[in-house]
């Protein structure tokens, strides 16, 4: 009987730890959308890894800048950074499914 209780307790502890991990959302991340690679490079530099072409979807033909943490170093979570050449900002909120992200348009 003692062995059965230990096994049950172990399973409860493992399940509890697993559920706790599910509740922690990763911090939101943002990336700016640009009309051209040149606009992206003016904001982020000449490193080709920082300006990624979008090849499908509604933003096909545009360029994404690198991921950054919104709110860090004065970066906004809803609009492009001040002085940025980005046409909009996409903020990924974490979690599951497409409902976990937000799009904003800027000028």
Secondary structure, DSSP 8 states (H G I E B T S, - for coil): -HHHHHHHHHHHHHHHHHHHHHT-----EEEEEESSHHHHHHHH-S-GGGSEE--SSTTTTSEE---B-TTGGG--SSS--TT---SEEEEE--SSSGGGEEEEE--
